């Protein structure tokens, strides 16, 4: 096993660079390089910059060592206990130990799933958390009751949707082990019923989860294989097929870019443009396969690549032009709130990197007005605000203090 500090040091020595030379090549301070090689904690974005300078993949720098002992009681406590019980009940030798549930019509369960997904999109995470346990229990009961009869297949489709909704929500709130369980179960149910597009939607979610866990190699491989399996014929493809294919290609590009594989990322982005052009409009479907993809989303994700490599001026030069410009939004339609908010976070980060703190705050406050709960769960927002707090020489403005409190950075 090797530690992060050993991996960085060994790669640096193989290239013949000193710490000062690596710092210059990566666009970092010598202090940051020393901190990494001495075992200090750094952001993954810093490792991206080091990997590019060292000519290796980001994942090759990650540590493979035993974790530190846990000395405090870590867990969800009462907050997600009911959801955990519904999603991951105890399993015994003969059966899963669950309380008997009263039968609920499949149409009612599906309506509750649709309503909860609308709540998720509306930034009402507490409401989603409260509704999910009942949805999961009802879906599980329906699948067990109808097992083996004609309604069994439809019950599995509904249960797949319940699992995928849970996985999406849990990834967003960073409960990754629970999210993995939900997504994997949803994908299996969809596969078993022959609903390839629903299963592929689950793979899109799994790719997002793997990216959140910095598992770049696996995310790229999973999305690549799945995109190849469902690649549609452009002349006859439905909007849903194009959208799911496009989302998978975006996962390929995002994983490759984060893993310092720019050639793979560029080719995947080129193919996303092909899918987006075939759609020629933002396809937002939260009923059949929960996809949101089109020309605006594709351009926003391409701009995200510039943010990942620290090209702040490049981000700002494209942020309000082309497919993400005001005129284009009227022509193509708006992307999902989450994708648009993430794009504006990249814009905020670019302003902060260039020292334009008030411009960065304007972007953060705009997101906070429409998606306050979503913003609280974004590490990028905390990085941006932390950077502003550390670099600000003048007295903090009132909105800066309020944002710090909102992101739990005050004190």
C-alpha positions as CSV (number, residue, x, y, z in Angstrom):
1,X,0.0,0.0,0.0
2,X,1.1,3.6,-0.6
3,X,0.0,6.9,0.7
4,X,-1.0,10.0,-1.2
5,X,2.1,11.8,-0.1
6,X,4.3,8.9,-1.3
7,X,2.5,8.7,-4.7
8,X,3.0,12.4,-5.4
9,X,6.6,12.3,-4.2
10,X,7.5,9.2,-6.3
11,X,5.8,10.6,-9.4
12,X,7.7,13.9,-9.0
13,X,11.0,12.2,-8.6
14,X,10.4,10.0,-11.6
15,X,10.0,13.2,-13.7
16,X,13.1,14.7,-12.2
17,X,11.3,17.8,-10.9
18,X,12.0,19.6,-7.7
19,X,9.1,20.7,-5.5
20,X,9.6,24.2,-6.9
21,X,9.5,23.0,-10.5
22,X,6.3,21.0,-9.8
23,X,4.7,23.9,-8.2
24,X,5.4,26.1,-11.1
25,X,4.2,23.5,-13.7
26,X,1.0,22.9,-11.7
27,X,0.3,26.6,-11.1
28,X,0.4,26.1,-7.3
29,X,2.5,27.5,-4.5
30,X,5.5,25.6,-3.3
31,X,3.8,25.5,0.1
32,X,0.9,23.5,-1.3
33,X,3.3,20.9,-2.9
34,X,5.1,20.6,0.4
35,X,1.8,20.2,2.3
36,X,0.8,17.4,0.0
37,X,4.1,15.6,0.3
38,X,4.0,16.0,4.1
39,X,0.6,14.3,4.3
40,X,-1.7,17.3,4.6
41,X,-5.3,17.4,3.4
42,X,-5.9,18.9,0.0
43,X,-8.9,19.2,-2.4
44,X,-9.2,16.9,-5.3
45,X,-9.0,19.9,-7.6
46,X,-5.4,20.4,-6.4
47,X,-4.6,16.7,-7.2
48,X,-6.0,17.3,-10.7
49,X,-3.5,20.1,-11.2
50,X,-0.6,18.0,-9.9
51,X,-1.6,15.1,-12.1
52,X,-1.6,17.3,-15.2
53,X,1.9,18.7,-14.3
54,X,3.2,15.2,-13.6
55,X,1.7,13.7,-16.8
56,X,-0.3,11.0,-15.1
57,X,-3.9,10.3,-14.1
58,X,-5.4,11.8,-11.0
59,X,-6.5,8.4,-9.8
60,X,-2.8,7.2,-9.8
61,X,-2.1,9.7,-7.0
62,X,-4.8,8.5,-4.7
63,X,-3.8,6.7,-1.5
64,X,-4.3,3.0,-0.9
65,X,-3.9,2.9,2.8
66,X,-5.9,2.0,5.9
67,X,-8.3,4.7,7.1
68,X,-7.8,6.6,10.4
69,X,-9.7,5.2,13.4
70,X,-13.2,6.6,14.0
71,X,-13.3,8.0,17.5
72,X,-16.7,9.7,17.4
73,X,-20.2,8.4,16.8
74,X,-20.6,9.0,13.1
75,X,-23.9,8.4,11.3
76,X,-27.2,9.8,10.3
77,X,-28.8,9.6,13.8
78,X,-32.5,10.1,13.7
79,X,-32.5,12.2,10.5
80,X,-32.5,9.3,7.9
81,X,-33.3,6.4,10.2
82,X,-36.7,5.6,8.7
83,X,-35.3,5.8,5.2
84,X,-32.4,3.5,6.1
85,X,-34.8,1.0,7.6
86,X,-37.0,1.0,4.5
87,X,-34.1,0.8,2.1
88,X,-31.8,-1.6,3.9
89,X,-33.9,-3.8,6.2
90,X,-32.2,-6.6,8.3
91,X,-31.6,-9.8,6.4
92,X,-31.8,-13.2,8.1
93,X,-31.1,-16.8,7.1
94,X,-34.6,-17.3,5.6
95,X,-36.0,-13.9,4.9
96,X,-35.7,-10.2,5.0
97,X,-37.1,-9.0,8.3
98,X,-39.7,-6.4,7.4
99,X,-43.1,-5.5,8.8
100,X,-46.1,-6.5,6.7
101,X,-47.4,-3.7,4.5
102,X,-50.9,-3.0,3.4
103,X,-51.3,-3.3,-0.4
104,X,-51.2,0.0,-2.3
105,X,-52.2,0.2,-5.9
106,X,-49.2,0.6,-8.3
107,X,-50.7,3.7,-9.8
108,X,-50.7,5.3,-6.4
109,X,-47.1,4.4,-5.7
110,X,-46.0,5.7,-9.1
111,X,-47.9,9.0,-8.5
112,X,-46.1,9.3,-5.1
113,X,-42.8,8.8,-6.9
114,X,-43.6,11.4,-9.5
115,X,-44.7,13.9,-6.8
116,X,-41.5,13.3,-4.8
117,X,-39.3,13.8,-7.8
118,X,-41.1,17.1,-8.4
119,X,-40.3,18.0,-4.8
120,X,-36.7,17.1,-5.4
121,X,-36.5,19.3,-8.4
122,X,-38.2,22.1,-6.4
123,X,-35.4,22.0,-3.8
124,X,-37.6,20.5,-1.1
125,X,-35.3,17.8,0.2
126,X,-36.9,17.5,3.6
127,X,-40.2,16.6,2.0
128,X,-38.5,14.0,-0.2
129,X,-36.8,12.4,2.8
130,X,-40.2,12.1,4.6
131,X,-42.0,10.5,1.7
132,X,-39.3,8.1,0.5
133,X,-39.7,5.5,3.4
134,X,-43.3,5.0,2.7
135,X,-42.7,4.8,-1.1
136,X,-40.0,2.2,-0.7
137,X,-42.1,0.0,1.6
138,X,-45.1,0.2,-0.6
139,X,-43.1,-0.7,-3.7
140,X,-41.4,-3.6,-1.9
141,X,-44.8,-4.9,-0.7
142,X,-46.3,-4.6,-4.2
143,X,-43.4,-6.6,-5.7
144,X,-43.7,-9.4,-3.1
145,X,-47.5,-9.6,-3.4
146,X,-47.5,-9.7,-7.2
147,X,-44.5,-11.9,-7.5
148,X,-45.0,-14.5,-10.3
149,X,-48.2,-13.1,-11.8
150,X,-48.7,-10.8,-14.7
151,X,-48.6,-7.7,-12.5
152,X,-45.2,-8.7,-11.2
153,X,-43.2,-7.2,-14.0
154,X,-45.0,-3.8,-13.7
155,X,-44.4,-3.9,-9.9
156,X,-40.7,-4.4,-10.5
157,X,-40.7,-1.4,-12.8
158,X,-42.3,0.7,-10.1
159,X,-39.9,-0.6,-7.5
160,X,-37.0,0.3,-9.8
161,X,-38.3,3.9,-10.1
162,X,-38.5,4.0,-6.2
163,X,-35.0,2.8,-5.8
164,X,-33.6,5.2,-8.5
165,X,-35.4,8.2,-6.8
166,X,-33.8,7.2,-3.5
167,X,-30.4,6.8,-5.1
168,X,-30.6,10.2,-6.7
169,X,-31.6,11.9,-3.5
170,X,-29.1,10.1,-1.4
171,X,-26.2,11.0,-3.8
172,X,-27.2,14.6,-3.6
173,X,-27.1,14.6,0.2
174,X,-23.8,12.6,0.1
175,X,-25.0,9.4,1.8
176,X,-23.0,7.4,-0.7
177,X,-23.3,3.8,0.7
178,X,-27.1,4.1,0.9
179,X,-27.1,5.7,-2.6
180,X,-25.1,2.8,-4.1
181,X,-27.4,0.2,-2.6
182,X,-30.5,2.0,-4.0
183,X,-29.1,2.6,-7.4
184,X,-27.8,-0.9,-7.8
185,X,-31.1,-2.4,-6.8
186,X,-33.0,-0.1,-9.2
187,X,-30.7,-1.0,-12.1
188,X,-31.2,-4.7,-11.4
189,X,-35.0,-4.4,-11.3
190,X,-35.0,-2.4,-14.6
191,X,-32.7,-4.9,-16.3
192,X,-34.8,-7.9,-15.1
193,X,-37.9,-6.3,-16.7
194,X,-36.1,-5.5,-20.0
195,X,-36.4,-1.7,-19.6
196,X,-32.9,-0.9,-20.9
197,X,-33.5,2.9,-20.9
198,X,-34.6,3.0,-17.3
199,X,-31.6,0.8,-16.3
200,X,-29.3,3.2,-18.3
201,X,-30.8,6.1,-16.4
202,X,-29.8,4.3,-13.2
203,X,-26.3,3.9,-14.7
204,X,-26.2,7.7,-15.2
205,X,-26.9,8.1,-11.5
206,X,-24.3,5.5,-10.6
207,X,-21.8,7.4,-12.7
208,X,-22.6,10.6,-10.8
209,X,-22.1,8.7,-7.5
210,X,-18.7,7.3,-8.6
211,X,-17.6,10.8,-9.6
212,X,-18.7,12.1,-6.2
213,X,-16.4,9.4,-4.7
214,X,-13.5,10.3,-7.0
215,X,-13.7,6.8,-8.6
216,X,-12.9,8.2,-12.1
217,X,-11.6,5.1,-13.8
218,X,-14.7,3.1,-12.9
219,X,-17.1,6.0,-13.8
220,X,-15.5,6.4,-17.2
221,X,-15.6,2.6,-17.9
222,X,-19.2,2.1,-16.7
223,X,-20.5,5.1,-18.7
224,X,-18.5,4.1,-21.8
225,X,-19.7,0.5,-21.9
226,X,-23.3,1.5,-21.3
227,X,-23.3,4.3,-23.9
228,X,-22.0,1.8,-26.5
229,X,-24.7,-0.7,-25.5
230,X,-27.6,1.8,-26.0
231,X,-26.2,4.0,-28.8
232,X,-29.2,4.8,-30.9
233,X,-29.6,5.2,-34.6
234,X,-29.7,9.0,-35.0
235,X,-32.2,8.9,-37.9
236,X,-34.8,7.0,-35.9
237,X,-33.9,7.7,-32.2
238,X,-36.6,9.0,-29.8
239,X,-35.8,12.1,-27.8
240,X,-35.5,9.9,-24.7
241,X,-32.9,7.6,-26.3
242,X,-30.8,10.6,-27.4
243,X,-31.0,12.2,-24.0
244,X,-30.0,9.2,-22.0
245,X,-27.2,8.5,-24.5
246,X,-26.0,12.1,-24.2
247,X,-26.1,12.0,-20.4
248,X,-23.9,8.8,-20.4
249,X,-21.4,10.5,-22.8
250,X,-21.3,13.4,-20.4
251,X,-20.4,11.1,-17.6
252,X,-17.5,9.7,-19.7
253,X,-16.2,13.2,-20.4
254,X,-16.5,14.4,-16.8
255,X,-14.7,11.3,-15.5
256,X,-11.9,11.5,-18.1
257,X,-11.4,15.2,-17.5
258,X,-11.2,14.8,-13.7
259,X,-8.7,11.9,-14.3
260,X,-6.4,14.0,-16.6
261,X,-7.4,12.2,-19.7
262,X,-8.2,15.2,-21.9
263,X,-8.2,13.4,-25.3
264,X,-10.9,11.0,-24.1
265,X,-12.8,13.9,-22.6
266,X,-12.7,15.9,-25.8
267,X,-13.9,13.0,-27.9
268,X,-16.8,12.3,-25.5
269,X,-17.7,16.0,-25.5
270,X,-17.7,15.9,-29.3
271,X,-20.2,13.1,-29.3
272,X,-22.4,14.9,-26.7
273,X,-22.6,17.7,-29.2
274,X,-23.8,15.2,-31.8
275,X,-26.5,14.0,-29.4
276,X,-27.5,17.5,-28.4
277,X,-27.7,18.6,-32.1
278,X,-29.9,15.7,-32.9
279,X,-32.3,16.8,-30.2
280,X,-32.0,20.6,-31.0
281,X,-33.8,21.4,-27.8
282,X,-33.4,20.8,-24.0
283,X,-35.1,17.5,-23.3
284,X,-36.4,17.5,-19.7
285,X,-38.4,14.3,-18.9
286,X,-38.9,13.5,-15.2
287,X,-41.7,10.9,-15.9
288,X,-40.3,8.2,-18.1
289,X,-36.6,8.2,-17.7
290,X,-35.7,11.3,-15.7
291,X,-33.3,12.8,-18.2
292,X,-32.3,16.4,-18.8
293,X,-30.1,16.9,-21.7
294,X,-29.7,19.1,-24.8
295,X,-27.6,21.9,-26.4
296,X,-27.6,24.1,-23.3
297,X,-26.6,21.3,-20.9
298,X,-23.9,20.1,-23.3
299,X,-22.4,23.5,-23.4
300,X,-22.6,24.1,-19.7
301,X,-20.7,20.8,-19.1
302,X,-18.1,21.8,-21.6
303,X,-17.6,25.0,-19.7
304,X,-17.3,22.9,-16.5
305,X,-14.3,21.3,-18.0
306,X,-12.6,24.7,-18.2
307,X,-13.5,25.3,-14.6
308,X,-11.9,21.9,-13.6
309,X,-8.5,22.9,-15.2
310,X,-8.6,26.4,-13.5
311,X,-9.3,28.4,-16.7
312,X,-11.3,31.1,-15.1
313,X,-11.1,33.5,-18.0
314,X,-12.2,30.7,-20.4
315,X,-15.2,30.1,-18.2
316,X,-16.2,33.7,-18.1
317,X,-15.7,34.2,-21.9
318,X,-18.3,31.5,-22.6
319,X,-20.5,31.8,-19.6
320,X,-23.2,34.1,-21.1
321,X,-22.7,33.4,-24.8
322,X,-23.5,30.6,-27.3
323,X,-25.8,27.9,-26.1
324,X,-25.9,29.2,-22.5
325,X,-26.6,32.7,-23.6
326,X,-30.0,34.5,-23.0
327,X,-31.1,34.2,-26.7
328,X,-30.1,30.5,-26.8
329,X,-32.1,29.8,-23.7
330,X,-35.2,31.1,-25.4
331,X,-34.5,29.0,-28.4
332,X,-33.5,25.7,-26.8
333,X,-35.3,25.9,-23.5
334,X,-33.9,25.9,-20.0
335,X,-32.0,22.9,-18.6
336,X,-32.8,21.3,-15.2
337,X,-32.4,23.6,-12.2
338,X,-29.5,21.4,-10.9
339,X,-27.5,21.6,-14.1
340,X,-28.1,25.3,-14.5
341,X,-27.1,26.0,-10.8
342,X,-24.0,23.9,-11.2
343,X,-23.1,26.0,-14.3
344,X,-23.5,29.2,-12.4
345,X,-21.4,27.8,-9.5
346,X,-18.6,27.4,-12.1
347,X,-19.1,31.1,-13.0
348,X,-18.9,32.1,-9.4
349,X,-15.7,30.1,-8.9
350,X,-14.2,31.8,-11.9
351,X,-15.0,35.3,-10.5
352,X,-13.6,34.3,-7.1
353,X,-10.3,33.0,-8.7
354,X,-9.9,36.3,-10.4
355,X,-10.5,38.3,-7.2
356,X,-14.0,39.6,-8.2
357,X,-15.5,38.7,-4.9
358,X,-18.8,40.7,-5.3
359,X,-19.4,39.2,-8.7
360,X,-18.9,35.7,-7.2
361,X,-21.3,36.6,-4.4
362,X,-23.9,37.8,-6.9
363,X,-23.9,34.4,-8.5
364,X,-24.0,32.6,-5.1
365,X,-26.9,34.7,-3.9
366,X,-28.8,34.1,-7.2
367,X,-28.5,30.4,-6.6
368,X,-29.5,30.7,-3.0
369,X,-32.7,32.6,-3.9
370,X,-33.9,29.7,-6.1
371,X,-32.2,26.6,-4.7
372,X,-31.1,27.3,-1.1
373,X,-31.1,23.6,0.0
374,X,-29.3,22.4,-3.1
375,X,-26.6,25.0,-2.5
376,X,-26.0,23.9,1.1
377,X,-25.0,20.4,-0.2
378,X,-22.5,21.7,-2.7
379,X,-18.8,21.3,-1.7
380,X,-17.9,23.7,-4.5
381,X,-20.0,26.4,-2.9
382,X,-18.1,25.9,0.3
383,X,-14.8,26.1,-1.5
384,X,-15.8,29.3,-3.2
385,X,-17.0,31.0,0.0
386,X,-14.0,29.7,1.9
387,X,-11.7,31.2,-0.7
388,X,-13.5,34.6,-0.4
389,X,-13.3,34.6,3.3
390,X,-9.6,33.8,3.3
391,X,-8.7,36.3,0.7
392,X,-11.0,39.2,1.5
393,X,-8.9,42.1,2.9
394,X,-11.8,44.4,3.6
395,X,-14.6,44.0,6.0
396,X,-17.1,41.3,5.0
397,X,-20.3,42.6,3.5
398,X,-23.7,41.5,5.1
399,X,-24.5,39.1,2.2
400,X,-21.0,37.5,2.7
401,X,-21.7,36.9,6.4
402,X,-25.2,35.5,5.6
403,X,-23.8,33.2,2.9
404,X,-21.1,31.9,5.3
405,X,-23.8,31.1,7.9
406,X,-25.9,29.4,5.2
407,X,-23.0,27.2,4.2
408,X,-22.0,26.4,7.8
409,X,-18.7,28.3,7.4
410,X,-19.3,30.9,10.1
411,X,-17.6,30.8,13.5
